[in-house]
Every structure is written in C-alpha cells, then in structure tokens.
Amino acid sequence: MIPPADERAETLAALPADESTAGELAEEDDGAASAPEEARPAARVGLLLPLSGRYASEGETLLHAAQLALFDTADERFLLLPRDTGGTAPGAERAALALLEEGVDLILGPLFAEGVNAVASHARAHGVTVVAFSTDRAAASEGVYLLGHTPRAQIRRVFAHAAANGHRRIALLAPETRYGATVADEAWTAAALNGLSLEKVRNYAADASDAANVVSDLAEYDRRAQALEHERRTLARQDDAAARRRLKRLETLDTLGELPFDALLLADGGARLRQVAPLLPYYDIDPTEVRVLGTGLWEDAATLGEPALAGGWFAGPDPDARRNFEERYRRVFGESPGAIATVAYDATALAAALARAGASFGAQAIGNRGGFVGADGLFRFDDEGIAERGLAVFEVADGGKTRVVSPAPARFDVGEGKADGG
C-alpha cells in the first residue's frame, strides 16, 4: 500500500501488489478512522450499469471488475446492488429512483453523461453521493464525482513533461467534435499551468474530409515551400562554391523555415487518427523538430503502429498497476477486461474501503486530497469532482511498442495540488 501523502490522508490501495492482502485505508491521526465492528452499519451501495441493450458487453465488463473489487476490499457488511440502466438516461433514472427508495448510501455509475444528469438531482434530494463513470466533465456537479478517464489529466501530464524537456510553443490539431472542443479548452488551461504558449489551434471535419488542407495550413506549407524556392533562385544567381554547396544541401528539402511551434498535440484516435497522422510528414512537419503529443485515445495497437507517431509522447495509467489488474481479471473471468473496466474496480474498491473503515461517503472522505491507489494507479478528485490521475508518460517506438519516459508518480503533492513527478 502506498503511504498517505500527509498524516491525515486516507490512502486506498485498491489493487494490492500482494494478493494475500486486501486494500486498506490508513488511519487518520485523530484515531477516529475505524469504528468498532458492532457500531458500523451495513453499507448499501447501488451500481448503475448497462446490463442490457447496445452497451451490454461494456456493462458486463464493468460488473466483473466491480465483483473483483468486492473480493479484494469488501467485508460481509458491504452490500453492492447492481441495477440495469439499459444504457439510456430514462433507464438510469428509473434504476436510481428504485435504489434510492431502497435506501442506498452511495451510487456508483452510470456510464454515460446523459444518465448521470438524469440521476444527479434525485440523488442530491436524498443526500446521496454519486461516483459516476462518465468522461464528460459537464456531468460533474454538487455531490456528483466523475471517475472516467478525461482528457484533462492526460493533457496536463503530457504538457508538463513537454515543458520539463524544453518545449515552449504548442500547436493543437483536433477534430471538430465535442471531444475536440473539450481538448481545446483543456489545452489552453494546461498550457498556462505549465508556462507554455498555445500558438496554433486547427480543427478538421469529423469525417476528416478536409484534413489535408487543414494540416497544410497548420504546417504553413505554401509559405515554407515558396521560401525554399526563393532561396534556391537566390543561390543559383550567386553561382559560387559556397552557393553550390548550399544548393546541394537543399536538394532533399521540400520546405524552408521554422514552424512557430515545437510540439503538436494531435488529439484523436482510431481510424481517423491513422488517416490524419501521415499528413504530418507529408506536409513537412519534421518529427526531429516538432514533438507530436497525444491523449489516451492513442492507446490502441493499430494506432500506435502508425509510423508518423513514432517518437511521440502520450500520458497513460501506471503500466504496472494496470498489468496487475488485467492479469488478475483474466485469471478470474478467463478473458481480458475492456478498457473501461478499471473505473468500476476503483469505484467499488473505494466505496468498500471507506465503508470498512467506518468513513462516510461525503465530500471530505471521497474528496480526500491525499488520493487513492487503484487499478490504474493514483487517483483523486479535484474541486470540480473530476478525477485527477497520477499518470506515466510513454514514448511511441518503431513497430508500435511504447516505453515509459516519465514514470507515474508515487504520491500526490497535497500542497501544490500536483502529483510528484508530474
């Protein structure tokens, strides 16, 4: 178990390195963290998942992860009540109302922002906290926390690493989608936090139909190509040995002149990213001069195999913690977990550990600044109720492999509101 960030911090080891020990909460220094067994009421926790409908497979993965967390961290007084939302907002609302009538102390889930919004006001009216799995920061509100992996933590981490390695001027290339708009907002904030200048922001259509023109504009390709041609004509007129040597060196170039940025955040994933990424070298964005940065959407084998991303950096969960979780999940369920499984594990383990220690599910306990250790490593909630994470930074190598260039932090720095090493 990772020790608390300060003497008052409660730190959950939701995924113990030694399977013989379950996760624990460190006792607070006032000695009141653990209530006697007979004094503790049973904790009733609702779990809202899409167990039927279009997203049933995701719901099953989340349910399995929650069951694994029960095995690791819960005692016999903890009762988890899974309920089906059908993957819809009305379904989430109906399920939440039923749970609230049953007197649950905490609601975990639902998965989608529309469902979170449908549940939030009912939960608040009953004084019940919600720890939802959505990645849409707009769904966070009073008493509603988001445990999903949002772009915020990823962008702040990779920008901090870029700044620490001498980059100062950033460009952003993203699709004209809700995700792209969210990334742009987060990029402005992350740049300011890390002393970076966001020099250019360019968006391409959701179907990437205009991506070539957008990347050409971002790369200032026409201007730089004209600068090269002008230089060649000037040197040809000089017709001396030095000019001829310079002309020879220019033969392999397509453009001339520096770009106004030294790092580029390419915020996309999947097939669309694989369509856009090759345009960077085509329009002469030189990877030896411009470091390409990414988000969690890069974490896909096919995407990482794109040659244009080689040498790029992106932030992701602690690989050791994730690997540990995945191996144990496979041993129990005989299959690999889905990418979102860890959020259900962490939420359930957090609830079970707080209940076992006799803590409430209120803002003081869940919003603990010391943070917790889960299946994806360190996490805590910021003042808006959005998950902050202690992430590692990865570099993409040839062939789609990755290597850690900056490890995940060991603990959060409570005083600065940052993770050590982040």
N, C-alpha and C positions, 0 to 999 in steps of 0.2 A: 504493500500500500504506500502511495506517495504521501509524505507528511504534509500537514496543513501549512498554508502559506504564512499564517501567524498563529499565535496561541489560541485564538478564538475561532479559527476557521474549522468548518466541518468539511472533511475531505472524503468523498466516497471512492473506494476502489471497486468500481462496478465490475471489473474484469480482473480478478486476482491472477497473478503470474503463477501461483501455486494452486492447483485445483483443490487442494485439501483445505483451503481456507476460503471463506466467503468474504464478500466486500464488507467493509466496516466504516463506521463514522467515528472520527476522532472525538474524544470527549472535549467539551468546552472547558475553559479554565475556571468557570464558576461551579463546576461539579454537577450541573443540572442536566447534562445531555441525555442521561439514560435513566428512565423511570423503572421502578420495580415491575417485574412481570405481571403481578396481580393488579397493579394500578393502571396498566396500559389497556385502553380499549382496542378492540379489533379494528384494523384499518380496512375500509371498503373502498376499493379503487376501481372506477369504471375505465374501460378500454374501448374506444370507438374505432372500428376498423371496417374497411370494405370487404366483407367476407363473402359477398355475392356480387354479381354484376360484372361490369367491364374490368374492374380492378381487383377481382377476387384473388388472383395469384399474388399480387402485392400484399393484400391483406393476410393471406396465409403465411407469407414470409415474415411479416411483422408479428403475427401471433406466435409463430415458432420462436422468434427472438425474445418476445416477452416471456414465454414459458421457460426459456433458458435462463433468463434473469431471475425468475422466481426460484429456480433450483439453486442458483448461486447466492442469492441475497435475502430471500424472504423467510420468515418463520411461520409457524402454524396459525398465527393470529392475523396474517395478512391475506385478504381475500381479493382476488382480481376478477372482475366481472366483464368479460368481453361481450360487446354488442355489435351487431352488424349495421352499418350505415348504408349499405348498397352502393357506396361510392358517390352519393348525392347529398346535397345540402338538406333537402327535406328529410332524407333518411337519417342524417346525422342529428338533426333537431329532434326527431321522434325518439331516437335512441337515447339522446342526452336527457330528455324530459323523463323518460322511464327510469333512467339511472338516478336522477335527482329525486324522483319520488321514492326510490329505494333507499335514499339517504346516504349516497356515496360521499366520501370525504375529499375526493380528488378525481378529476377526469383526465385521462391520457388520450391524445388524439383529438379530433380526427386528422386525416391525412391532408385534405385539401382546404385551401383558404376559404372557399365558399361555405364549407361545412363548419369551419372554425367560427366564421362570422355568425352563422345560424345558431351556434351553441353558446356563444360568449355571453349574451345578455341574460339568458336563463341561468347560467352558472353563477354570474355575478349576483343575481337576485337571491340565490340560495347561499351566497358566501362561499362558493366552491371554486378553487383554483383549477385552471386548465393548463396542461402542458401538451401543446399540440405539435404535430409533425410537419406542418406546412413550412415552405421556404419563402413564402410571401410576407415580407416584413410588415405590410399594411395590415395583416391579420392580428398582429400583436396589439394588445390593449390592456387596460387595468385588469389584473388578475389572469391574464392570458399570456403564456410564455410560448415561444417557438423554439423547438429543438432541432428543426430541419437544418440541413447544411445550406446556408445562404451565401451569396457571393461576397457579403461584407467581410467576413473573416478571411476568406481566400485572397481577396484583393488587398486588404491591409497587410497581410503577411507577405505576399509576393512583392508589394511595393516597398515594404520595409527592407526586404532582402536586396532589392534592386538599389535602393538608396545606400545601403551599407556597402555595396560594391561599386560605388562611384557613379551610378546613373542619376541624372538630374532632370532630364526632359523626356516626358512620356507622351505617346500618342495612343489613341483608343480607336479600335476598329471593331464594330459590333453590329448585329442585325437590327433592323427596325422592328423589334418585338418588345413585348413587356419586359422580357429578361434583359434585352439590350438597354432599355431605358433605366432599369434598376442598376445595371452595371455602371452606366454613365454617372448616375447620382453617387454611387459608392466610390467611383474612381476620383471624382472631384474631392470628396472628403478625405480619402486615403492619401491622395497626393499632398494635400495641405498638411496632414498629420505627419508626413514623412519628409517635408521640405522639398517636394518635387513640384515641377511645373507641368501641368497638362497642356501641351502645346496644340494638339490637334485632336478633334473628335470627328470621326466619319462613320456613317451608317449605310449599310446596303440593305436592299429589299429582303423581305422574309424568304423569298424564293431564290435569293442571290442572283437574280437575273441581271442586275446592274453592277455586280461585284467587280468586274474588270475595270469599268470606268471609275468606280469609287477608289479602288486600290491605286490606279494610275494617278488619280488626283492626290491621294494621300502621299504617294511617292514623289510628287512633283516631277513626274517622268518627262513630260514635254519640255519643261524648263531646263532640266538637267541634260536631256538629250541635245537640246539646242546649244547649251553651254559647251558640251563636248565638241559639237560640230564647229562652233566658233573657235575653240582652242586649236582644233586641227587645222583650220584655214589659216589662222594666225601663224602657227608654227611652219606651215608649208611655205608661207611667204618669206619667212626668215631664212630658210634654206642654208643652215649651218649645221655643224656636227652636233651641237647640243640640242638644237631643234629636232634634228632627225632622230636622236636618241629618245627624246621626249615623245615624238610621234610614234615610235616603235612601242613604247610602253602603253600608249593609248589605244593600240590596236585591239586589245582584248576587252576594252570597256564599252558599255552601252550608254552610260551617262557620266556626268562630271559634276562634282559639287556635293557638299554635305547636306544631309537632311536636318530639319530643325528638331529632331528628336533622336534620342539614343536608346530608347526602349519602346516597344509597341505591345500594348495589351490587346490580344486577339481573343475576344470574349465570345466564344462559340464552341460547338461540339458536334459530334456525329458527322453525317454525310455532308452537311452544309459547310462545316469547317474544312473538311477534306476537299471541298470544291474551292474554297476561298484561299486556303493556305498556300497552294502552289503559285498563286498570283503574286505573292510577295517577292520571291526571287525573280519571277518573270519581269516584274517592273523595277527590278534592281534595288530592292530593299536588302542590303547586304547583311547577312547574319553575323559577319565579323565586326560590323559597325553598329548594328541595331539588335539588341537582345529582344527576342519575342517572349512575351509573358502570357500566361493562360490562367484559366479558372478551373474549378473542379470538373467542368464538362470535358476537359482533356482526358480524364481518367477512363480511357477506353482503349482496348488493344489496337483496334483498327485506326483510331485517331492518332495514337502515339507512334504508329508506324509510318505516318506521313513524313517524308524526308524534309520538308520545309520547316518542320517543328524541331528538328534536331538541334540541340543546344539551348532550347527554350526552357524556361522555368515556370513551374506552377506550384501552388500550395495544396497540400492534401493531408489527410489524417496520419497520425503516427503509424508507420507501417508495422511495427512490432505489435502494437495493441490490436490493430485490425487483423493481422495474421493470426494472432492468438484466438480472437473471436471466431474467425472463419473456420479454423481447424476444429474448434470445439463444436461449432454448429454442424459441420459436416459429420462429425462422429456421432452426434445425437440424432440428426434427421436424415443422414445419408445423401445429402445434396448440398450444393453451395448456396449461401444466403444471397438474396438480392442486395443491390447496392444500398437500399434504404433500411435494411434490417437493423442496423446499429442504433437507429433513433428509438425504436421500440424497446430494445435491450436497455439502453441508457435511461429512458424514462421510467421503465418498470423497476430497474435496479435502484434508481434514485428514490422512488416512492417507497420501495420496500425497506431500504436502509434508513430513511428518515423515520418510517413507522417503527422499525425495530428499536431505534434509539429514543423513541418517545417524543420526537420532534413533530411540530405541526407541518402542515403543507402551505403555510402562509409565505408572504414575501420575504421575511427575514431568513427562513430556512432555505427556501428554493433560490432566493437571490443572493445567497452567501458568496462573498467576493473571493474567498479562498478557492472556490471552484471544486470540481469533482473529477474523478478519473473514470472514464467509461470505455466502451468498446472501440472508440476512435481516439482515445487519449483524453487529454484535458478538455474540460468544457465548463462554462459558467454562463449566466445570463447577464446582459448589460442592463442599463437603466431603462431601456425600451422593452425589455423582456425578450430580446433576441439572443440566440446562442453565440457566445464568443468561444473560439476553439484554439487550443494550442496546436498549431499545425507545423508540419515539416515543409521544407521547400525541396522539390525534386527537379532534376535536370533530365531532359529527354536525350537519350543517347541514340546512336545509329541502330537501326533494327527495331525501334520501338521500346527498348529497355529504358529503365529510369534508374537514377542513383540519387541518394539524398545528398544535397549540397549544404543544407542547414537543418539540423535535427529539430524535432519537436521539443519545445521547452519542457523542463522538468516540473515547473510550477508557475503559477501566476504571480506577478508582482502586484500585490494589492495596492501599494502606494501610488504606482504610476498607472494602474489600470491596464497594464500590458503583461504579456507572458514573457518570462525571462527568455532571452534568446530570440524573441520575435520582433 
